[in-house]
Amino acid sequence: MTDVVVDELEMMGGPVETDEEWRIRKAKERIDAMRTELLIQTDWYVIRQQETGESVPDNIITYRQELRDITMQPGYPWSVEWPNI
């Protein structure tokens, strides 16, 4: 980012984001979108189980929790180990 652009952003009162911060933010957004999509893909099953009074299998509960915990992985957002059902 050039000094002129940074100065203009600061004058507008907006936060100044470095190139590295931008890359990190974009990587997190991609991971979060993928995680959300994977959670949505199992929502119907969890809802059906609850509606019918059946318990949600442990492997589904574990899978969904591991998806939620992705941000806790040491390599996040550059290296993510995706869970499997």
N, C-alpha and C positions, 0 to 999 in steps of 0.2 A: 504494500500500500504506500502511495507516495505521501510525502509530508503535507502537500496541499490537500489531498483527500482527508487525511487525518485531521488537519486543522478545520476543514469544513464540517466534518462529523462532530468534532468537539464543540464548534460554534452552534450547531443545531441541538446540542444537548444530548445527543445519542452516544451510546457506549462505543468506544473504539475497539474493534476486534482485530487482532493480529491474524496473519495468514494461518498460523498454527492453530489458533483458537477456532478459526473458521473450519479448518480441516477436522478438528476434534468434534465440533458441533455437528458437522455434516455426517461424520462417521456414526455418532451416537443416534442421530435421526434415522439413519438407514437401519441400524440394529433395532432401534425401538419400533420402527414400522414393521420389520420382519417379525419381531416378537409378538406384536399386537395381532398380526395376521395369523400366526400360529395359535395364539390363544383363542381367537375367533373361530378357528377351524374346529376346536374342541368344545366351544361353548354349547352348541346344540346338544351334544352328548351329555354334558353335565346337567343341563336344564332338563332333558328328557329323564335322566335318572332321578332327579329330584322330584319331578312331576309324578312319576310312577311310584315314588316311595322306595326306590332301590338305591343302594349305596353306590357311590362312585368308586370304581376300582382304584386300588392303591397306586397302580402304575400311572393312571391318568392324573391323580392328585400329585404324585411326585413329578411327573412331566411338567405340569402347569406351574408348580412351585419352582422348578429348575429354570423355566422360562422367565419367571419373575425375578429370579436371582442372577440373571445374566450380567447385570451391571456390577455385581460383586466379584466377577471373575478378574483375576490379576491382569489379564491382557486387554480387558475392555477399554476402548472400543475397537482396538486394532486386531485382536486375536480373540475370537469367541468360539467356545466349544458348545455347539448346539445339542441339546438333549434329544433323545429318541424315546418314542413310546415303547 
